[in-house]
Amino acid sequence: DGASEWPTITERHQAITAVYTSCKNMPVTLERYTQILMDWDVVPIKEHGEIIGGLLIQNNEIHIGITRVPAGPIWAPFRVLQNIIRIYGCAVTKVSAGNAFGLEFCERMGFKIMHQTEEIIYLRCERARHETHQITNPKPLF
């Protein structure tokens, strides 16, 4: 399910590009988006060695973007979410109000809506779902 502990600079850039590509109507250029994320941890999401997305992490805030739906389960988002909750007590994220796929994904992971505006839905997770699934060879991601 391929999240490496220490992505190379190339993998980091590919993951950021994948997240950027997955977002609709991004109000900044890819170059500016990359600059904005300089202080964020980036975990590439891989399927069969190909980077298909990324996790963006800063403290207890997490975001995910994928360029395509993977053929099978990917464990990186779940493992990172578990670690954030273990360290901070909760994780937070936000999705665009029109992003039904993103909202459903967050809710499946255990996020609950805290509040929303016309443009943004703010979510919080205190317990990751799917905790009973066996994860083979779990690796700490940070």
FIKOLZA-1660 file (N, C-alpha, C; in steps of 0.1 Angstrom, whole numbers, plus 5000, padded with zeros to 4 digits):
% residues 142
   i   px   py   pz ch aa at
   1 5008 4988 5000  A  D  N
   1 5000 5000 5000  A  D CA
   1 5009 5012 5000  A  D  C
   2 5020 5011 5001  A  G  N
   2 5032 5019 4998  A  G CA
   2 5032 5033 5002  A  G  C
   3 5033 5036 5015  A  A  N
   3 5038 5049 5019  A  A CA
   3 5052 5047 5025  A  A  C
   4 5061 5054 5019  A  S  N
   4 5075 5052 5025  A  S CA
   4 5077 5062 5036  A  S  C
   5 5086 5058 5046  A  E  N
   5 5088 5066 5057  A  E CA
   5 5094 5080 5054  A  E  C
   6 5104 5079 5044  A  W  N
   6 5111 5092 5041  A  W CA
   6 5111 5093 5026  A  W  C
   7 5101 5100 5021  A  P  N
   7 5100 5102 5006  A  P CA
   7 5112 5110 5001  A  P  C
   8 5116 5106 4989  A  T  N
   8 5126 5114 4982  A  T CA
   8 5120 5128 4978  A  T  C
   9 5128 5137 4974  A  I  N
   9 5123 5150 4969  A  I CA
   9 5114 5148 4957  A  I  C
  10 5118 5139 4948  A  T  N
  10 5110 5136 4937  A  T CA
  10 5097 5130 4941  A  T  C
  11 5096 5121 4950  A  E  N
  11 5084 5115 4955  A  E CA
  11 5075 5125 4961  A  E  C
  12 5081 5134 4969  A  R  N
  12 5074 5145 4976  A  R CA
  12 5067 5153 4965  A  R  C
  13 5075 5157 4955  A  H  N
  13 5069 5166 4944  A  H CA
  13 5058 5159 4937  A  H  C
  14 5060 5146 4934  A  Q  N
  14 5050 5138 4927  A  Q CA
  14 5037 5137 4935  A  Q  C
  15 5038 5135 4948  A  A  N
  15 5027 5134 4957  A  A CA
  15 5019 5147 4958  A  A  C
  16 5027 5158 4959  A  I  N
  16 5020 5172 4959  A  I CA
  16 5013 5174 4946  A  I  C
  17 5020 5171 4935  A  T  N
  17 5013 5172 4922  A  T CA
  17 5001 5164 4921  A  T  C
  18 5001 5152 4926  A  A  N
  18 4989 5143 4926  A  A CA
  18 4978 5150 4934  A  A  C
  19 4981 5155 4946  A  V  N
  19 4970 5161 4954  A  V CA
  19 4965 5173 4947  A  V  C
  20 4974 5182 4942  A  Y  N
  20 4970 5194 4934  A  Y CA
  20 4961 5190 4923  A  Y  C
  21 4965 5180 4915  A  T  N
  21 4957 5175 4904  A  T CA
  21 4943 5170 4908  A  T  C
  22 4942 5164 4919  A  S  N
  22 4930 5159 4924  A  S CA
  22 4920 5169 4928  A  S  C
  23 4925 5181 4932  A  C  N
  23 4916 5192 4936  A  C CA
  23 4910 5199 4924  A  C  C
  24 4898 5202 4925  A  K  N
  24 4891 5210 4914  A  K CA
  24 4892 5225 4917  A  K  C
  25 4894 5233 4907  A  N  N
  25 4894 5247 4909  A  N CA
  25 4904 5252 4919  A  N  C
  26 4916 5247 4919  A  M  N
  26 4926 5252 4929  A  M CA
  26 4929 5267 4926  A  M  C
  27 4928 5275 4936  A  P  N
  27 4929 5290 4933  A  P CA
  27 4944 5295 4932  A  P  C
  28 4954 5285 4933  A  V  N
  28 4968 5289 4931  A  V CA
  28 4974 5280 4921  A  V  C
  29 4986 5284 4917  A  T  N
  29 4994 5276 4908  A  T CA
  29 5000 5264 4915  A  T  C
  30 5005 5254 4908  A  L  N
  30 5012 5243 4914  A  L CA
  30 5024 5248 4921  A  L  C
  31 5031 5257 4915  A  E  N
  31 5044 5263 4921  A  E CA
  31 5040 5269 4934  A  E  C
  32 5030 5277 4935  A  R  N
  32 5026 5284 4947  A  R CA
  32 5021 5274 4958  A  R  C
  33 5014 5264 4953  A  Y  N
  33 5009 5253 4962  A  Y CA
  33 5020 5246 4969  A  Y  C
  34 5030 5243 4961  A  T  N
  34 5042 5236 4966  A  T CA
  34 5049 5245 4976  A  T  C
  35 5050 5258 4974  A  Q  N
  35 5056 5267 4984  A  Q CA
  35 5048 5267 4997  A  Q  C
  36 5035 5268 4995  A  I  N
  36 5026 5268 5007  A  I CA
  36 5028 5256 5016  A  I  C
  37 5032 5245 5010  A  L  N
  37 5033 5232 5017  A  L CA
  37 5047 5229 5022  A  L  C
  38 5056 5239 5021  A  M  N
  38 5070 5237 5025  A  M CA
  38 5071 5232 5040  A  M  C
  39 5063 5236 5049  A  D  N
  39 5063 5232 5063  A  D CA
  39 5054 5220 5066  A  D  C
  40 5049 5214 5056  A  W  N
  40 5040 5203 5058  A  W CA
  40 5047 5190 5055  A  W  C
  41 5044 5179 5063  A  D  N
  41 5048 5166 5060  A  D CA
  41 5040 5161 5048  A  D  C
  42 5047 5154 5039  A  V  N
  42 5040 5148 5027  A  V CA
  42 5043 5133 5027  A  V  C
  43 5032 5125 5026  A  V  N
  43 5034 5111 5025  A  V CA
  43 5028 5106 5012  A  V  C
  44 5036 5101 5003  A  P  N
  44 5031 5096 4990  A  P CA
  44 5022 5084 4992  A  P  C
  45 5012 5083 4984  A  I  N
  45 5003 5071 4984  A  I CA
  45 5006 5064 4971  A  I  C
  46 5011 5052 4973  A  K  N
  46 5015 5044 4961  A  K CA
  46 5006 5032 4959  A  K  C
  47 5005 5028 4947  A  E  N
  47 4999 5016 4943  A  E CA
  47 5008 5009 4933  A  E  C
  48 5013 4997 4936  A  H  N
  48 5022 4990 4927  A  H CA
  48 5034 4999 4923  A  H  C
  49 5039 5007 4933  A  G  N
  49 5051 5015 4931  A  G CA
  49 5048 5028 4924  A  G  C
  50 5036 5031 4919  A  E  N
  50 5032 5043 4913  A  E CA
  50 5026 5053 4923  A  E  C
  51 5030 5065 4923  A  I  N
  51 5024 5075 4932  A  I CA
  51 5011 5079 4926  A  I  C
  52 5000 5077 4934  A  I  N
  52 4987 5080 4929  A  I CA
  52 4980 5091 4938  A  I  C
  53 4987 5096 4948  A  G  N
  53 4982 5106 4956  A  G CA
  53 4991 5109 4967  A  G  C
  54 4986 5116 4977  A  G  N
  54 4995 5120 4988  A  G CA
  54 4986 5124 5000  A  G  C
  55 4993 5123 5012  A  L  N
  55 4987 5128 5024  A  L CA
  55 4995 5141 5028  A  L  C
  56 4988 5151 5032  A  L  N
  56 4995 5164 5036  A  L CA
  56 4992 5165 5051  A  L  C
  57 5002 5167 5059  A  I  N
  57 5001 5166 5074  A  I CA
  57 5008 5178 5080  A  I  C
  58 5001 5185 5088  A  Q  N
  58 5007 5196 5097  A  Q CA
  58 5001 5195 5110  A  Q  C
  59 5009 5191 5120  A  N  N
  59 5003 5189 5134  A  N CA
  59 4992 5179 5133  A  N  C
  60 4980 5183 5137  A  N  N
  60 4969 5174 5137  A  N CA
  60 4959 5176 5125  A  N  C
  61 4964 5184 5115  A  E  N
  61 4956 5186 5103  A  E CA
  61 4961 5177 5092  A  E  C
  62 4951 5170 5086  A  I  N
  62 4955 5161 5075  A  I CA
  62 4946 5163 5063  A  I  C
  63 4952 5161 5051  A  H  N
  63 4944 5162 5039  A  H CA
  63 4949 5151 5030  A  H  C
  64 4940 5146 5021  A  I  N
  64 4944 5135 5012  A  I CA
  64 4939 5139 4998  A  I  C
  65 4946 5135 4988  A  G  N
  65 4942 5137 4974  A  G CA
  65 4947 5125 4966  A  G  C
  66 4939 5119 4958  A  I  N
  66 4943 5109 4949  A  I CA
  66 4939 5112 4935  A  I  C
  67 4947 5107 4925  A  T  N
  67 4944 5110 4911  A  T CA
  67 4934 5099 4906  A  T  C
  68 4934 5088 4912  A  R  N
  68 4924 5077 4908  A  R CA
  68 4921 5068 4920  A  R  C
  69 4910 5062 4919  A  V  N
  69 4907 5053 4930  A  V CA
  69 4915 5040 4928  A  V  C
  70 4922 5036 4939  A  P  N
  70 4931 5025 4939  A  P CA
  70 4923 5012 4937  A  P  C
  71 4929 5002 4931  A  A  N
  71 4922 4989 4928  A  A CA
  71 4919 4981 4941  A  A  C
  72 4928 4983 4952  A  G  N
  72 4925 4977 4964  A  G CA
  72 4927 4986 4976  A  G  C
  73 4927 4981 4988  A  P  N
  73 4928 4990 5000  A  P CA
  73 4942 4996 5001  A  P  C
  74 4942 5008 5005  A  I  N
  74 4955 5015 5009  A  I CA
  74 4954 5018 5023  A  I  C
  75 4965 5015 5031  A  W  N
  75 4965 5017 5045  A  W CA
  75 4972 5030 5050  A  W  C
  76 4979 5037 5041  A  A  N
  76 4986 5048 5046  A  A CA
  76 4977 5059 5052  A  A  C
  77 4966 5062 5047  A  P  N
  77 4957 5072 5053  A  P CA
  77 4953 5068 5067  A  P  C
  78 4949 5055 5069  A  F  N
  78 4945 5050 5082  A  F CA
  78 4956 5050 5092  A  F  C
  79 4968 5046 5088  A  R  N
  79 4979 5046 5097  A  R CA
  79 4983 5060 5102  A  R  C
  80 4983 5069 5092  A  V  N
  80 4987 5083 5096  A  V CA
  80 4976 5089 5105  A  V  C
  81 4963 5086 5102  A  L  N
  81 4953 5091 5111  A  L CA
  81 4954 5085 5125  A  L  C
  82 4956 5073 5126  A  Q  N
  82 4958 5067 5139  A  Q CA
  82 4970 5073 5147  A  Q  C
  83 4981 5076 5140  A  N  N
  83 4992 5083 5147  A  N CA
  83 4989 5097 5151  A  N  C
  84 4982 5104 5143  A  I  N
  84 4978 5118 5146  A  I CA
  84 4969 5118 5159  A  I  C
  85 4959 5109 5159  A  I  N
  85 4950 5108 5170  A  I CA
  85 4958 5104 5183  A  I  C
  86 4967 5095 5182  A  R  N
  86 4975 5090 5193  A  R CA
  86 4984 5102 5198  A  R  C
  87 4989 5110 5190  A  I  N
  87 4998 5121 5194  A  I CA
  87 4990 5133 5199  A  I  C
  88 4980 5137 5192  A  Y  N
  88 4972 5150 5194  A  Y CA
  88 4959 5148 5201  A  Y  C
  89 4954 5136 5201  A  G  N
  89 4940 5134 5207  A  G CA
  89 4929 5134 5197  A  G  C
  90 4932 5141 5185  A  C  N
  90 4922 5142 5175  A  C CA
  90 4929 5147 5162  A  C  C
  91 4922 5145 5151  A  A  N
  91 4927 5150 5138  A  A CA
  91 4916 5159 5132  A  A  C
  92 4920 5169 5124  A  V  N
  92 4910 5177 5118  A  V CA
  92 4913 5178 5103  A  V  C
  93 4903 5181 5095  A  T  N
  93 4905 5183 5081  A  T CA
  93 4893 5191 5076  A  T  C
  94 4893 5194 5063  A  K  N
  94 4882 5202 5057  A  K CA
  94 4880 5197 5043  A  K  C
  95 4868 5198 5038  A  V  N
  95 4866 5195 5024  A  V CA
  95 4857 5206 5018  A  V  C
  96 4857 5207 5005  A  S  N
  96 4849 5217 4998  A  S CA
  96 4834 5212 5000  A  S  C
  97 4825 5222 5001  A  A  N
  97 4811 5218 5004  A  A CA
  97 4805 5209 4992  A  A  C
  98 4810 5211 4980  A  G  N
  98 4805 5203 4969  A  G CA
  98 4812 5190 4967  A  G  C
  99 4822 5186 4975  A  N  N
  99 4830 5174 4973  A  N CA
  99 4824 5162 4981  A  N  C
 100 4813 5156 4975  A  A  N
 100 4806 5145 4981  A  A CA
 100 4815 5133 4983  A  A  C
 101 4824 5130 4973  A  F  N
 101 4833 5119 4974  A  F CA
 101 4843 5121 4986  A  F  C
 102 4848 5133 4987  A  G  N
 102 4858 5136 4998  A  G CA
 102 4851 5135 5012  A  G  C
 103 4839 5141 5013  A  L  N
 103 4831 5140 5025  A  L CA
 103 4828 5126 5029  A  L  C
 104 4824 5118 5020  A  E  N
 104 4821 5104 5023  A  E CA
 104 4833 5096 5027  A  E  C
 105 4845 5099 5021  A  F  N
 105 4857 5092 5025  A  F CA
 105 4861 5096 5039  A  F  C
 106 4860 5109 5042  A  C  N
 106 4863 5113 5056  A  C CA
 106 4854 5107 5066  A  C  C
 107 4841 5106 5063  A  E  N
 107 4832 5101 5073  A  E CA
 107 4835 5086 5074  A  E  C
 108 4838 5079 5064  A  R  N
 108 4842 5064 5065  A  R CA
 108 4854 5063 5074  A  R  C
 109 4863 5072 5074  A  M  N
 109 4875 5071 5082  A  M CA
 109 4872 5075 5097  A  M  C
 110 4861 5080 5099  A  G  N
 110 4857 5083 5113  A  G CA
 110 4856 5098 5116  A  G  C
 111 4857 5107 5106  A  F  N
 111 4856 5121 5108  A  F CA
 111 4841 5125 5110  A  F  C
 112 4838 5135 5118  A  K  N
 112 4824 5140 5120  A  K CA
 112 4825 5155 5117  A  K  C
 113 4814 5159 5111  A  I  N
 113 4812 5173 5107  A  I CA
 113 4811 5182 5120  A  I  C
 114 4820 5192 5121  A  M  N
 114 4819 5201 5133  A  M CA
 114 4811 5213 5129  A  M  C
 115 4814 5219 5118  A  H  N
 115 4806 5230 5113  A  H CA
 115 4809 5232 5098  A  H  C
 116 4801 5240 5091  A  Q  N
 116 4803 5243 5077  A  Q CA
 116 4799 5257 5073  A  Q  C
 117 4805 5261 5063  A  T  N
 117 4801 5274 5056  A  T CA
 117 4795 5270 5043  A  T  C
 118 4792 5280 5035  A  E  N
 118 4787 5277 5021  A  E CA
 118 4798 5270 5013  A  E  C
 119 4811 5273 5016  A  E  N
 119 4822 5267 5008  A  E CA
 119 4829 5256 5014  A  E  C
 120 4830 5255 5027  A  I  N
 120 4839 5245 5034  A  I CA
 120 4832 5238 5045  A  I  C
 121 4834 5225 5046  A  I  N
 121 4829 5216 5057  A  I CA
 121 4842 5213 5066  A  I  C
 122 4841 5216 5078  A  Y  N
 122 4852 5213 5088  A  Y CA
 122 4848 5201 5096  A  Y  C
 123 4858 5191 5096  A  L  N
 123 4856 5178 5103  A  L CA
 123 4867 5176 5113  A  L  C
 124 4863 5167 5122  A  R  N
 124 4872 5163 5133  A  R CA
 124 4870 5148 5136  A  R  C
 125 4881 5141 5139  A  C  N
 125 4881 5127 5142  A  C CA
 125 4889 5124 5155  A  C  C
 126 4882 5118 5164  A  E  N
 126 4888 5114 5177  A  E CA
 126 4891 5099 5177  A  E  C
 127 4885 5091 5168  A  R  N
 127 4887 5077 5167  A  R CA
 127 4886 5072 5153  A  R  C
 128 4897 5067 5148  A  A  N
 128 4897 5062 5134  A  A CA
 128 4888 5050 5133  A  A  C
 129 4881 5049 5122  A  R  N
 129 4873 5036 5120  A  R CA
 129 4882 5026 5113  A  R  C
 130 4877 5014 5112  A  H  N
 130 4884 5002 5107  A  H CA
 130 4896 4998 5116  A  H  C
 131 4895 5002 5129  A  E  N
 131 4906 4998 5138  A  E CA
 131 4907 4983 5140  A  E  C
 132 4897 4975 5137  A  T  N
 132 4898 4961 5139  A  T CA
 132 4905 4954 5127  A  T  C
 133 4906 4961 5116  A  H  N
 133 4913 4955 5104  A  H CA
 133 4928 4952 5107  A  H  C
 134 4932 4940 5103  A  Q  N
 134 4946 4937 5106  A  Q CA
 134 4955 4944 5095  A  Q  C
 135 4965 4951 5100  A  I  N
 135 4974 4958 5092  A  I CA
 135 4987 4950 5093  A  I  C
 136 4992 4944 5082  A  T  N
 136 5004 4936 5082  A  T CA
 136 5016 4946 5081  A  T  C
 137 5026 4943 5090  A  N  N
 137 5038 4951 5090  A  N CA
 137 5035 4966 5091  A  N  C
 138 5028 4971 5101  A  P  N
 138 5025 4985 5102  A  P CA
 138 5038 4993 5105  A  P  C
 139 5040 5004 5098  A  K  N
 139 5052 5012 5099  A  K CA
 139 5048 5026 5105  A  K  C
 140 5055 5031 5115  A  P  N
 140 5052 5045 5119  A  P CA
 140 5056 5054 5107  A  P  C
 141 5048 5064 5104  A  L  N
 141 5050 5073 5093  A  L CA
 141 5056 5086 5097  A  L  C
 142 5057 5089 5110  A  F  N
 142 5064 5101 5115  A  F CA
 142 5066 5099 5130  A  F  C
% end
